[in-house]
């Protein structure tokens, strides 16, 4: 497929981005609020920055914090799209700051924290608290038939199956799928695509002794697979390009059969 001459290949989440225009002045409208200070009202604050080649939103925010406003809160760990910590709403679309090139954005950039999570401050939200509660509710860990022998050789697994398990294990729990999910924004108890992806991963793992009857107990209702409205914002927004659409469909079909028994 021929590319539009006005577009070029980009990196990260910007599959196609605008050609770099040197010395572009960027305007950042950033959400600011400290929920622990009753006198601090939610607002947006404007910052200006000159764009540099290869600039990501993470680089831009770091420069703003170092050069203009050290009080600005945002999260990061790996800076390479692996940890998921820097997820935020970028021009109305959840994404990772470290994987988003400013070259693929207009000169006016609006940044907000992910909805659906407890706000820590500014662009920082507590995804870890939500993810832990969801994992404990779903019992998202391997269930063995007996206590594992740590000295025994690891049981072999067919490479094709191991690859399928690994594919789902690439989830970084960044929260983009939850922020982009209509059901999750309406129902606080909805496990979201990240929760259903966990169940799909353990269904594949032959070491887990649970069956569909067990999984039905934790996701076989409106707070699980049957609460999904199939809008598939989760699939479209996943920074790791996980096959969420396919896994949710498989899981819903299996849970529907289980519910008829």
Steps between C-alpha positions, in 0.01 A plus 500: 500500500645835401536757774362850481803718418404723792552215746805304609562190702529573871600312813303361790128566488529748215499257208477798269591847613538842350836587350717678755469876481800647675455770765131428550369671814281258694228599743413256781171527684560280805247397763603612849342399831614386843208298644653516850472879507136614543595848379649372174239505222537287185628708211721493193835676483674603181866440427699581186795308364703496179484164328820305440561205261376170640323664794251283687242623747712352777796713390277806474348452845841436652631825352195688627552363849875566498495841331163656582296334776652244741159452665354324194408137579515219245623141520777314321735207560642333189463774235479222239133397486553200727374602845179685404551763772479807278150434364281810471231649279671667204271722294197298615667163437666280767861416418856479630696824524831324435372343178326808360704723271406867508557500124178301465300755699373850421670803650235518773523194728246428777602259778271354766528212750342165420135489613377215716796500740574676827671831431834551675568841350501670159569224242581232758240235587510192722461221245682260735223514761234421239706224336576328831134499606400360160769228511404393852134485403577283196762297689735574212781260578581142408295242690690172531362160593763466773765716659767548230838340550754778452778243447320313222565564132251734341228317307547538123250699296455490122670807348182604319303499825780676687494772235125546543536532877790743461298712258234562768763540771634810320227709666663779702183594693534857376125563535439632147243228432310589819509872424365438150223261610145633521388227741796561733410867522142414597567198725766515769488120538570423133822300462576651160696354213810474718315266738354289220843481340635354825230234505566419134869458581436251783247307289781437253754390761497119542654533847184668633250243628197728479233439239234718339263437793754665729560791263125546459476571872721808468419642154169340399279801576447866412813602686695265275463381141126567476543865597716567193308712247732392216604857422859367506662824603730274703622323187551825308688673783726222630861625466628141481256409220369200697227292330236615750213483252569134423557397862184671628298328224645158584446553872143623459413201283647259756326670792167505312522123450591458866198704608262268311611191690 
